[in-house]
Amino acid sequence: MLLNKRISIFTFLKQIKFDITAILIYAIVVGIADQYGFLSKIEIPIAMSAIIGTALSLLLAFRTAQAYERWWEARIIWGAIVNDSRTLIRQVKQFLPEKDTKIVQDFAYRQIIWCYVLGESLRKLSYSKKVYDYVKEHKLSKNNIPNAIINQHSEALSKLEISDFKQIQIDSTLSRLCDSMGKCERIKNTVFPKSYSLLVHFFIYVFATLLPFGLDDKYVLVEIFLTALIPIIFIAIERTAIILQDPFENVTTDIPMTSLAITIEINIKELIGDTDLPIVEKPKSFYIM
């Protein structure tokens, strides 16, 4: 997730370098040809470019809004995971007698692993050592490790000697965690319609093609500058939307699942009195993961 720091412009420019190159080459060639060559007699009313530019602006506004909505929904889901993880351990600790410390610890460490493994599964990364060791020790199915750990919670809950009301309370928390997991999987597996991306990209290049023939031909540098600048702005907006629409792809704009998992681990360990807390390193860049 991006932090409130100065963002490296070069990191973003790498995302659109091919489009920038293509538009710049086109702007230079057409600008010179429109001033001194065979294209000088072609004139397209600027109103045509204005109409396409207006339609393109509306498409990009919708695209950006939908992409941000997906990103923000993912952030809300992980906020709920943080809260429900704390609630789960607080409930187990409160409902069980003090002598059942081992059961509380099992729930706590299991929940910590679940948070790490969910983030790593969504990003499709190799499991970290603590997750790998846990999966190997408990011989969990590799198809859906987060779901298998939730199932371990449920099995442990069914064996607790507590009242039905207390079991229902804990089960309700587990259901919310399972619901959050499913929502993350839905966002991860639902691809933003490719046809919409192609349409927006097509409109940008149509706009870039028509624009120089509607501009004033007096100053070639001004014509080249405007022919390149406006389409590049549209390309940058579109690329921003593309980056935001997938919040679990292990990129700088991701939801900070690893950082949130560390926060959850610290909170849970403090609840159970464990002093072996992970070290939180200060971010060295303009983002955290």
HUDAFEN-V874649 format. One record per backbone hydrogen bond with DSSP energy under -0.5 kcal/mol. NH is the residue of the N-H (numbers start at 1). CO is the residue of the C=O. If there is no record, write none. Layout:
BEGIN
NH	CO
NH	CO
END
This chain:
BEGIN
3	286
5	3
9	7
12	8
13	9
14	10
15	12
16	12
16	13
17	14
20	16
21	17
22	18
23	19
24	20
25	21
26	22
27	23
28	24
29	25
30	26
31	27
32	28
33	29
34	30
35	31
36	32
37	32
37	33
39	33
40	33
40	37
41	38
42	39
44	213
48	45
49	45
50	46
51	47
52	48
53	49
54	50
55	51
56	52
57	53
58	54
59	55
60	56
61	57
62	58
63	59
64	60
65	61
66	62
67	63
68	64
69	65
70	66
71	67
72	68
73	69
74	70
75	71
76	72
77	73
78	74
79	75
80	76
81	77
82	78
83	79
84	80
85	81
86	82
87	83
88	84
89	85
90	86
91	87
92	88
93	89
94	90
95	91
96	92
100	97
101	99
104	100
105	101
106	102
107	103
108	104
109	105
110	106
111	107
112	108
113	109
114	110
115	111
116	112
117	113
118	114
119	115
120	116
121	117
122	118
123	119
124	120
124	121
125	120
132	128
133	129
134	130
135	131
136	132
137	133
138	134
139	135
140	135
148	144
149	145
150	146
151	147
152	148
153	149
154	150
155	151
156	152
157	153
158	154
159	155
159	156
160	157
162	160
167	163
168	164
169	165
170	166
171	167
172	168
173	169
174	170
175	171
176	172
177	173
178	174
179	175
180	176
181	177
182	178
183	179
184	180
185	181
186	182
187	183
188	184
189	185
190	186
191	189
196	193
197	193
198	194
199	195
200	196
201	197
202	198
203	199
204	200
205	201
206	202
207	203
208	204
209	205
210	206
211	207
212	208
213	210
214	211
215	211
215	212
220	218
223	219
224	220
225	221
226	222
227	223
228	224
229	225
230	226
232	228
233	229
234	230
235	231
236	232
237	233
238	234
239	235
240	236
241	237
242	238
243	239
244	240
245	241
246	243
247	245
249	246
254	251
255	247
257	255
258	289
260	256
261	257
262	258
263	259
264	260
265	261
266	262
267	263
268	264
269	265
270	266
271	267
272	268
273	269
273	270
274	269
277	275
281	279
288	1
END
